[in-house]
Amino acid sequence: MTLKILKPAPLALPLLLSTSLPIGALPLSPGDRLEVSIPKDAYFARVYEVNQDGNLEVPYLGLLPVAGLEPLEVRDKLAQALIDQKFFPPRRLQLSVQVLQWAPVQVSVAGAVFQPGRVLVNDPNEGPPQTSVAADSVQITGNYPLRRYLTAALRAAGGVLPTADVTQVQLVRNQTAQIVDLSGVFEGRPIADLPLIAGDQIIVPQGERLQTELMRPSQITPPGIKVFVSNLTVPATSNATSAVGNEREGITFPYGARFSQAVISANCAGGTPETNADRKALLIRVDPLTGKTTVTERKVEELLRNSTSNEDNPPLLPRDGVACYDSRVTRTRDIFRSVADVLSPINPILLLIDLFR
């Protein structure tokens, strides 16, 4: 049976102007905090936070639009406004702007990813805790937003599908698009990991074929996937004794694992060859877009010994199901056991009847 990969519906996108966005600079977004320093000033030197409309609320100046600007551009814009309003004489104003904290931002991810939609990147509640600083150290300003870049947004959307065209990823900002080649993530080459601002849209186009080289943990793919596994037959009589008890979201496999590896992990393989070699395994996959269920059935020994293609031994995808069934020998034995269990309560009754006779 042909491997079915989840394919998102075609996107209807407006006509965009292709341009080049700066790679190294990180523009400001609502929620970012800045510290403005002016020597011997008590009115304008303070900590500011970009409001929800993308403005700084500066005393005596009103609203100063800064969303989408780099910190150096904000410094120049604020300095010019203070000079134009006669608060400081030209060439005498000494002003610096430093970022104290980069806020989480919401961006949209569409196309060939596992979980398209809006995602929150640079969430302070995710990732390792910040390193503590000794009390006697000097004050540290500045903040590095490790998780506010293009690759972090793709990872937050569940990672790219194995059919994605990672050489043509689009970052759309203010009706302009930048094409980014992210294939270097898998090849060890440098990539243009663009910084993000609130409202950005990322589009991952669909490729023409399944690319198994994309099915491994990376910056833009999931580190692991959850798969539902059941093996309630011989050689293991229960999921508990098999150590495959399904948790709330299934059990974890490394991304790129195959059908055969799930069968081995579920203890469906091995045991006595004469009684267990004829076992069968099923791979159940549900397309979340259409609701259609596809089932791949393989004999366990053939799956383990004679798999030469993706059709023979499909890669696992999130929320796949794997179920194992017994061999003919075991099934026949269990049938006779069931018959004996049904008839066993009758035997004592027959003995009592004979005694009364």
N, C-alpha and C positions, 0 to 999 in steps of 0.2 A: 504494500500500500504506500502511496506517495506521501511523504512528509508534508503536513499542512502547517504553514507558518502564519501567524496572525498578521493580517494586512489592513492597515487603517484605510478608511475611505479617502478618495481623492479630495484634495483641498482646493477650495475656490478662493484664490488670493487676488487682491488688487494688483494693478500694474505698479511695480516698484522700481525705483531708481537705484542701480547698482553703484556703490561707492566704496570707499575704503575708510574704515573706522580706526581710530588710534588703538594700538595694541597695549602699550605700556601704561597709558593714563587711565585712571578710574574716575569717571564723572560722578557728581553728587546726585543723591536721590533723597526723597522725603525721609526724615528720621535720622539722617547723618548729623553728627555733632562736630562743630568747629569751635576752635578757640581763636579769637581775634586779640592780638597783643599790640598795644600802642603805648610807648613810654610816657609816663606821667599823665595818663588819661583816665578819667573816672566815669565817662559816659558811654563810650563805644567799645572799650576793651572788656570783653566778657565771653562766656560760652554761649554759642547759638546752636539751635537745632533747626534744620530745614523742615518747614511745616508741610502739611499734607498737599498744599498747592505748589510746592517746590520753591518757596520763598524764604528769605531770612527777614525776620521782623526786627529792624534796626531802629533804635530810638532816634527820633527827630528826622529820620529818613523815610520811614514807612516800610513798605514791602520791597525787597530786592530779589528779583528772580535769579536763582542760581542752579536749579535742577538741570542736569546735563552738562554743567561746567566743571572743569578741573579746579582743584584748590588754588592753583596759581592764577587762573582766570578770575576766580572769585576775589582774590586779593586785589587784582588790578581794578576790577569793577567797583569794589567797595571803596578803594582809595580814590578813584575818579569821582564817585558820588560825593564823598566827603569834601573833596576840593571844590567841586561844582557848587555845593551848597554853602561854601565859605566857612566851613568849620575848621579847616586847616589851610594854611597858605601853600601854594605850589612849591614843590621841591623841598618842603620841610617836613612832610609827613613820613614817619617811619611806621610801617604797618606790616604785620605778618599774620598769616592764616595757617593754622595747623589742624589737621583732622584728629579728633580725639576718639571717635568711634564711628565705624561704618555700620549702618543699620541693616537689618534684613530687608530684602526687596522681593516683590512678587513679579514673576515673569511667566509667560505662556510658552508651553512646549507642545508642538504638534508634529504629526507625521509618524515616521517609523520608530516609535518608542513604545515601551511596554505599558506605560501609564500616561498618555497624553492629557494635558490640562494645565491648570495654573499650579505653580510650585513656589514655595518659599525657600530662598537661598540665603546663606549666611545667618541661619537661625542660631542664636547664641546658646540655645538649649541642646544643640546637636554637636557632636564632635568631642574631642578630649578637652578637659578643663584647662584654663589658662595657667601658665606657670606662675607661681607666686613670686613676688619680689620682696627682698629683704627690706625691713623698715628703715635701715640706715642708708639705703641707696638713694641716688638722686631721682628727682621726679622724671618720669618718662612720659613723653607725649607721642602721639601717633598710634595708628592701629592698622594691622595688615589683615584685610578681609580674605582669608584663604578660600572661603567657600562662596565668593561672589563673582565667579567666573563661569564661562560657557560650559566647561566640562562638569562643574558642580551642578548646574541646572539639568544637564542630561542625566546625570546620576540620580538626581532627585525625582526625575520622571521615570524611574525604573530602569534606565539604560536603553541603548539603541537595540532594535531588533536585529537578528542575524541577516535580514534582507535589506538593511539600511545602506544607503549610499553615503558613507562617511566622508567622501571627498567633496561633497557639494552641500554641506550644512549651511543654512542661511541664518543670519542674525539680522532681524528687521527692527529698525529704530527710527521713529518719525518718518515712516513711509520710504526709508532708504534701506537697502539690503547689502550686507557684506557676505560674500561666499567664503567659507572657511574649510580647509582640508584638514580633517582630524585623523587621517589614516596613520600619521606618525605616532599616535598613541599605541598602536599595535606593532609598529616597526622600530620604535626607539629613536624616531626623528623628532626635531623640534616642531611644535605646532603653535598656531596663533590662538592662544587661549584668551579670548576677548573678555574684558571686564564688562559687567552688566549693570544696568540701572533699572529702576522700576518702570514697568510697562514694556520692556523688551519682549519680542517674540522670536522664538527659535523654531525653525522648520527643518526637519530631517527628511529628505526625500527617500522614496522607496527605490531600491535597486532592482535588478533584473533576475537575481539568483540568490540562493542560499549561500552564505559565506561562513563556513565553519571556522575560519580564522577569527571571526568576530565573537565566537562563542567561548570566551574565557574571561576571567575577572580582569578588569582594567578600570581606568578613570571614567569611562563612559559606558560601562556594562555592569550588571549586578555582580557582586562578589559571590553570591549564592542564590539558589532558588528553592522554593518550597514545593514538594511533591507529596501527594497522598499515596501511601503504600499499604497494601493489605496482603497478609499471608496467614490465613487461618487454617491451614492444612498441614499435612506432614511434609517435611521433617519437623516443622514447628507447629504446635497445637494452638498457639494463641499469639497475638501481637505482643503481649507483655513478655512472654518467654523468648520471642524472636528479637526483642529489643528494637522493634519498629513501631512502637505505639505512636499513633498519629497525634501530634500536638494540635493546638487550635488552628494553625495554618499549615499543617503537614510537617514533614521532616525535611531537613536541609541537605541539599546536594551542591557541590561546587558547580558554578555555571560552566557548561560544556560537557557535563556528565551525560552518559548515554543510557539507553534503555537497558542494555546488558548490565551496567553498573547498578542500576536501581534493582534489578532482579537479584543480583548477588547480595546487595545491601539488605534486601528483604528476606534473606535466607531461603530463597526459592531454589537455589542451586545446590548441588552436592548431595551427600547422603549415600545410600546404597544404590549403585547403578541399576541393578536388576529391578528395583521397585520404584525408583525416583527419576530415572533418566527420561521418561516419557512425559514429564510435566510440561504444562503450557503457561504462558504468561501473556497478559493483555496490557497494552498501553492505551489509556483513555484520554482523549484530548477534546476540550470544549472550546469552540471559537466564541469569545465573549461578544463579538460584533453581530454574529448571526445566530448564536445559540446552538449551532450544529455540533453534534458529537461524532468524532471519528475514532475508530477502534483499530488498533494494529495487534494481530495475534501471531505469536511465534512460539515454536517449541523451544524450551529452555536450552537444550543441548545444541540445537542449530543456531540459536541466537548467540551462544557463547563461542562456538567453534567455527561457524561458517558465515560470519557477517563481513561483507566487503563494501557496503555502500550505506548512504544515509537512509535509503529505503529499508535495508535489512536491519539496521541498528540505529534508529532515529535519535537525535539529540533530545534531551529533556528540556521542556519549557516550563515556566512557572505554572503551578496548579495542575500539572498533569497528574493522572492517576495510574498506578501500577497494581495489578491484581494477579495472583498466582492460583493455578488449579492443579489438582493432583494427577498422577499417572493412572493408567487403566488398572494396574494391579492394586493400587491403593483404593481406587474408587470401588472396585469389586469387593475388596475386603470390608470396606465400610458399609456397603450394601448388606452383606451378610450379618455384620454386627448390628445394623439397624433392625433387620428382621428378627434376630435373636432377642434384641431388647424389647421388641413389641410382643413376642411370644412368651417371654419369660414370666410375666405375671400370671399366665394361664396355667403353667405347670403346677403350682401349689393347689390350685382349684381342682385340677384333675386328680391329684393325689387324694384329696379329701373325699371326692366322689367315690373313688375306689375303696377307701376305708369304710364308708357308710354301706357300700354294697356288701 
